[in-house]
Amino acid sequence: MKKLFVTLIAITGIAIAASSQTKALETARIKTPNVLCEECKKRLTTYLDRYDGIQYLNINFRKGEIQVKYLTDRIDIEQIKTAIANMGYDADDVTADEQAYKRLPKSCKKFEDGGGHPKPRPEPAPQPAQ
């Protein structure tokens, strides 16, 4: 009786292990040039955490990019870019939704649209001494 019980447990364990699939985890970097401050970061983090399949999110507003790890069987990169665009931010080749961009606070808008965050200009290279 004990042998039968142990055999059944072993078979069940093997069947469960064989049926579980490895989920494909993909990493991507998305350029977001108009994510400019901590408020933008908080807003996007709160919104994107709702999506099923996004496992990791790192928003670097100084570099203007988002690193995201996601499960490919639940969400794809285009859906993530569209979600970012629906919040009012550009995401690689997907432009921001115009109505959502208008609803952003003035401090989170682009400098050319009256926002408060100009992108830093590169300093001129020093001239060699003559």
C-alpha positions as CSV (number, residue, x, y, z in Angstrom):
1,M,0.0,0.0,0.0
2,K,2.8,2.4,0.9
3,K,4.6,1.6,-2.5
4,L,1.4,2.4,-4.4
5,F,0.9,5.7,-2.5
6,V,4.5,6.8,-3.0
7,T,4.3,5.8,-6.7
8,L,1.1,7.9,-7.2
9,I,2.8,10.9,-5.5
10,A,5.8,10.6,-7.7
11,I,3.7,10.3,-10.9
12,T,1.7,13.3,-9.9
13,G,4.8,15.3,-9.2
14,I,6.3,14.4,-12.5
15,A,3.1,15.2,-14.3
16,I,2.9,18.7,-12.7
17,A,6.5,19.4,-13.4
18,A,6.1,18.4,-17.1
19,S,3.0,20.4,-17.6
20,S,4.3,23.6,-16.1
21,Q,5.7,25.8,-18.9
22,T,8.6,28.3,-18.7
23,K,7.2,31.7,-19.3
24,A,9.2,33.8,-21.7
25,L,10.4,36.9,-20.0
26,E,11.5,39.7,-22.3
27,T,13.4,42.9,-21.5
28,A,13.0,46.1,-23.5
29,R,14.1,49.7,-23.4
30,I,11.6,52.3,-24.5
31,K,12.7,55.8,-25.3
32,T,10.5,58.3,-23.5
33,P,11.8,61.8,-24.2
34,N,9.1,63.7,-22.4
35,V,9.2,61.8,-19.1
36,L,11.0,64.6,-17.4
37,C,10.5,64.5,-13.6
38,E,9.7,62.5,-10.6
39,E,5.9,63.2,-10.9
40,C,6.0,61.7,-14.5
41,K,7.8,58.6,-13.1
42,K,5.2,58.2,-10.3
43,R,2.3,58.6,-12.7
44,L,3.6,56.1,-15.2
45,T,4.6,53.6,-12.5
46,T,1.1,53.7,-11.0
47,Y,-0.5,53.3,-14.4
48,L,1.7,50.5,-15.7
49,D,1.7,48.4,-12.5
50,R,-2.0,47.7,-13.4
51,Y,-1.1,45.7,-16.5
52,D,-0.9,42.0,-16.2
53,G,2.4,40.6,-17.5
54,I,4.7,43.5,-16.6
55,Q,7.1,42.1,-14.1
56,Y,9.7,44.9,-13.7
57,L,9.7,48.6,-14.4
58,N,12.6,51.0,-14.1
59,I,11.9,54.6,-15.3
60,N,14.9,56.7,-15.7
61,F,13.7,60.3,-16.4
62,R,17.2,61.6,-16.6
63,K,18.1,59.4,-19.5
64,G,14.6,59.5,-21.0
65,E,14.0,55.8,-21.1
66,I,12.0,53.0,-19.5
67,Q,13.4,49.5,-18.9
68,V,10.6,47.0,-18.7
69,K,10.6,43.2,-18.2
70,Y,7.4,41.5,-19.3
71,L,5.9,38.1,-20.0
72,T,5.4,37.7,-23.7
73,D,2.4,35.4,-23.3
74,R,0.4,38.1,-21.5
75,I,1.5,41.4,-23.0
76,D,3.6,42.6,-25.9
77,I,5.9,45.6,-26.4
78,E,3.4,47.4,-28.6
79,Q,0.7,47.2,-25.9
80,I,3.1,48.7,-23.4
81,K,4.1,51.5,-25.8
82,T,0.4,52.2,-26.4
83,A,-0.3,52.4,-22.7
84,I,2.5,54.9,-22.2
85,A,1.2,57.0,-25.2
86,N,-2.3,56.8,-23.6
87,M,-0.9,58.5,-20.5
88,G,0.4,61.5,-22.6
89,Y,4.0,60.5,-23.1
90,D,5.9,59.6,-26.3
91,A,7.1,56.0,-26.4
92,D,9.7,55.2,-29.1
93,D,7.8,55.5,-32.4
94,V,4.3,55.8,-30.8
95,T,3.4,59.4,-30.2
96,A,1.5,60.6,-27.1
97,D,-2.2,60.8,-27.2
98,E,-3.1,64.5,-27.7
99,Q,-5.9,64.7,-25.2
100,A,-3.9,62.9,-22.5
101,Y,-0.9,65.1,-23.1
102,K,-3.2,68.2,-22.6
103,R,-4.3,66.8,-19.2
104,L,-0.8,66.5,-17.9
105,P,0.3,69.2,-15.4
106,K,2.2,72.1,-16.9
107,S,5.4,71.0,-15.1
108,C,5.3,67.6,-17.0
109,K,4.9,69.1,-20.4
110,K,7.7,69.6,-22.9
111,F,9.6,72.9,-22.7
112,E,8.4,74.0,-26.2
113,D,4.8,73.6,-25.0
114,G,5.3,75.8,-22.0
115,G,6.4,73.1,-19.6
116,G,9.0,73.6,-16.9
117,H,11.7,71.1,-17.9
118,P,14.1,72.2,-20.7
119,K,16.4,69.5,-21.8
120,P,20.0,70.4,-20.9
121,R,22.0,71.8,-23.8
122,P,25.4,70.3,-24.3
123,E,28.2,72.6,-23.3
124,P,30.6,73.7,-26.0
125,A,33.9,71.9,-26.1
126,P,36.8,73.9,-24.5
127,Q,39.0,75.5,-27.1
128,P,42.7,74.4,-27.1
129,A,45.1,76.9,-25.6
130,Q,47.1,78.8,-28.2
